[in-house]
Amino acid sequence: MPRNAYKFETEVRPGGKLELAVPIPEGSRVEVLVITQETDDFEDLVNAAASSTDFWDNPIDDAEWNYA
């Protein structure tokens, strides 16, 4: 029997409860795997670094590296 994977993101409610509405028929047997998300303290730095590469696109820098 083929297995399908679904990904849902939610928050843990009081008492450690999770509540999800899933597209699976009632009475189906499922296996639940819970993976916690770590707080990414560097997300803003990654976004800033990836937002622009114009800094590297300049003729002076290109000339210096071509003769390195």
N, CA, C and O of each residue as an XYZ file, in Angstrom:
272
protein
N       0.846     -1.182      0.000
C       0.000      0.000      0.000
C       0.891      1.244      0.000
O       1.809      1.342      0.813
N       0.628      2.201     -0.907
C       1.445      3.421     -0.940
C       1.237      4.261      0.320
O       0.156      4.282      0.908
N       2.296      4.943      0.708
C       2.222      5.818      1.886
C       2.324      7.252      1.419
O       3.120      7.567      0.535
N       1.533      8.112      2.000
C       1.562      9.539      1.689
C       2.090     10.296      2.892
O       1.831      9.923      4.036
N       2.831     11.360      2.628
C       3.344     12.218      3.699
C       2.678     13.578      3.594
O       2.509     14.111      2.498
N       2.308     14.126      4.711
C       1.714     15.459      4.791
C       2.539     16.265      5.775
O       3.042     15.728      6.762
N       2.676     17.543      5.508
C       3.407     18.412      6.431
C       2.464     19.505      6.911
O       1.829     20.188      6.107
N       2.382     19.663      8.211
C       1.567     20.694      8.828
C       2.416     21.434      9.849
O       3.249     20.828     10.524
N       2.213     22.720      9.965
C       2.884     23.500     11.012
C       1.807     24.051     11.926
O       0.825     24.631     11.462
N       1.989     23.872     13.203
C       1.010     24.338     14.179
C       1.710     24.624     15.493
O       2.899     24.345     15.642
N       0.994     25.168     16.426
C       1.547     25.446     17.750
C       0.938     24.496     18.760
O      -0.218     24.091     18.638
N       1.728     24.148     19.756
C       1.252     23.288     20.827
C       0.329     24.111     21.717
O       0.669     25.218     22.134
N      -0.831     23.556     21.997
C      -1.822     24.238     22.832
C      -1.626     23.861     24.295
O      -0.868     22.943     24.606
N      -2.303     24.562     25.186
C      -2.173     24.230     26.609
C      -2.401     22.739     26.856
O      -3.262     22.112     26.238
N      -1.624     22.203     27.754
C      -1.724     20.787     28.068
C      -0.990     19.902     27.073
O      -1.129     18.679     27.108
N      -0.198     20.518     26.176
C       0.568     19.749     25.205
C      -0.277     19.194     24.074
O       0.101     18.202     23.452
N      -1.410     19.815     23.798
C      -2.317     19.303     22.772
C      -2.041     19.913     21.405
O      -1.712     21.093     21.281
N      -2.187     19.072     20.381
C      -2.098     19.503     18.988
C      -3.459     19.285     18.355
O      -4.140     18.301     18.642
N      -3.851     20.212     17.490
C      -5.128     20.070     16.804
C      -4.916     20.337     15.322
O      -4.450     21.410     14.940
N      -5.259     19.358     14.487
C      -5.078     19.473     13.046
C      -6.312     18.956     12.323
O      -6.948     17.999     12.764
N      -6.637     19.586     11.229
C      -7.642     19.055     10.316
C      -6.870     18.457      9.147
O      -6.140     19.174      8.463
N      -7.021     17.159      8.907
C      -6.239     16.476      7.890
C      -7.135     15.915      6.792
O      -8.293     15.580      7.039
N      -6.596     15.814      5.576
C      -7.376     15.295      4.446
C      -7.329     13.765      4.363
O      -7.060     13.206      3.299
N      -7.589     13.100      5.479
C      -7.502     11.648      5.567
C      -8.854     11.123      6.056
O      -9.444     11.699      6.970
N      -9.340     10.058      5.469
C     -10.638      9.525      5.882
C     -10.681      9.138      7.362
O      -9.702      8.640      7.917
N     -11.816      9.374      7.974
C     -12.019      9.008      9.377
C     -11.809      7.510      9.555
O     -12.248      6.708      8.730
N     -11.138      7.143     10.635
C     -10.873      5.744     10.930
C      -9.570      5.224     10.346
O      -9.172      4.096     10.637
N      -8.893      6.033      9.521
C      -7.612      5.608      8.953
C      -6.560      5.539     10.046
O      -6.560      6.347     10.975
N      -5.668      4.574      9.929
C      -4.560      4.487     10.879
C      -3.429      5.357     10.371
O      -3.099      5.319      9.186
N      -2.827      6.144     11.259
C      -1.735      7.043     10.895
C      -0.600      6.906     11.896
O      -0.785      6.421     13.012
N       0.562      7.338     11.479
C       1.727      7.426     12.349
C       2.085      8.896     12.459
O       2.149      9.591     11.445
N       2.317      9.380     13.665
C       2.593     10.797     13.878
C       4.035     10.961     14.350
O       4.478     10.303     15.292
N       4.751     11.849     13.674
C       6.127     12.178     14.027
C       6.161     13.668     14.324
O       5.765     14.473     13.480
N       6.624     14.047     15.500
C       6.669     15.455     15.889
C       8.119     15.912     15.924
O       8.948     15.331     16.624
N       8.420     16.971     15.152
C       9.763     17.546     15.107
C       9.647     19.002     15.536
O       8.893     19.765     14.933
N      10.376     19.392     16.558
C      10.314     20.780     17.017
C      11.116     21.673     16.089
O      12.110     21.247     15.501
N      10.673     22.923     15.963
C      11.389     23.905     15.162
C      12.259     24.739     16.084
O      11.795     25.266     17.094
N      13.515     24.848     15.722
C      14.439     25.666     16.496
C      14.289     27.129     16.091
O      13.991     27.431     14.935
N      14.491     28.013     17.023
C      14.478     29.430     16.720
C      15.744     29.776     15.955
O      16.853     29.463     16.389
N      15.569     30.421     14.818
C      16.708     30.782     13.971
C      17.108     32.220     14.263
O      16.481     33.157     13.769
N      18.154     32.392     15.067
C      18.615     33.724     15.436
C      19.336     34.424     14.291
O      19.594     35.625     14.370
N      19.667     33.691     13.225
C      20.431     34.261     12.131
C      19.594     34.479     10.873
O      20.136     34.813      9.820
N      18.289     34.293     10.974
C      17.447     34.421      9.785
C      17.560     35.799      9.149
O      17.603     35.902      7.923
N      17.611     36.863      9.954
C      17.717     38.205      9.394
C      19.053     38.401      8.666
O      19.104     39.089      7.647
N      20.128     37.804      9.180
C      21.429     37.927      8.515
C      21.458     37.142      7.211
O      22.022     37.607      6.220
N      20.868     35.982      7.203
C      20.812     35.185      5.974
C      20.000     35.923      4.921
O      20.402     35.978      3.759
N      18.873     36.486      5.306
C      18.044     37.237      4.367
C      18.789     38.447      3.810
O      18.696     38.741      2.618
N      19.520     39.142      4.663
C      20.273     40.308      4.208
C      21.385     39.901      3.236
O      21.624     40.578      2.236
N      22.051     38.806      3.535
C      23.141     38.351      2.673
C      22.621     37.874      1.319
O      23.294     38.034      0.301
N      21.451     37.302      1.308
C      20.902     36.760      0.064
C      20.116     37.788     -0.729
O      19.770     37.542     -1.885
N      19.829     38.930     -0.132
C      18.956     39.902     -0.789
C      19.634     40.634     -1.944
O      18.957     41.066     -2.877
N      20.951     40.779     -1.900
C      21.621     41.522     -2.957
C      23.036     41.012     -3.156
O      23.792     40.827     -2.203
N      23.369     40.792     -4.404
C      24.751     40.420     -4.743
C      25.414     41.521     -5.565
O      26.476     41.311     -6.150
N      24.784     42.696     -5.609
C      25.329     43.821     -6.376
C      26.721     44.228     -5.888
O      27.537     44.722     -6.665
N      26.985     44.015     -4.596
C      28.284     44.365     -4.037
C      29.412     43.675     -4.804
O      30.465     44.269     -5.034
N      29.187     42.412     -5.201
C      30.223     41.637     -5.860
C      30.332     41.949     -7.349
O      31.289     41.529     -7.998
N      29.377     42.671     -7.890
C      29.366     42.954     -9.322
C      29.934     44.353     -9.564
O      29.192     45.304     -9.814
N      31.254     44.460     -9.487
C      31.889     45.751     -9.773
C      33.205     45.523    -10.496
O      33.922     44.570    -10.192
N      33.531     46.386    -11.446
C      34.705     46.175    -12.303
C      36.037     46.223    -11.560
O      36.972     45.523    -11.948
N      36.150     47.016    -10.518
C      37.422     47.099     -9.782
C      37.720     45.768     -9.101
O      38.840     45.262     -9.175
N      36.722     45.210     -8.445
C      36.900     43.925     -7.783
C      37.215     42.827     -8.803
O      38.076     41.980     -8.567
N      36.519     42.850     -9.924
C      36.772     41.856    -10.975
C      38.205     41.949    -11.473
O      38.860     40.924    -11.659
N      38.699     43.154    -11.689
C      40.073     43.335    -12.183
C      41.084     42.833    -11.168
O      42.066     42.192    -11.541
N      40.858     43.114     -9.887
C      41.790     42.663     -8.844
C      41.852     41.133     -8.793
O      42.934     40.553     -8.704
N      40.718     40.505     -8.848
C      40.685     39.042     -8.773
C      41.221     38.383    -10.028
O      41.757     37.277     -9.954
N      41.094     39.022    -11.169
C      41.619     38.438    -12.410
C      43.140     38.389    -12.412
O      43.723     37.560    -13.111
N      43.798     39.259    -11.647
C      45.261     39.297    -11.592
C      45.803     38.699    -10.307
O      46.996     38.822    -10.027
N      44.957     38.058     -9.523
C      45.401     37.491     -8.246
C      46.213     36.227     -8.474
O      46.673     35.607     -7.514
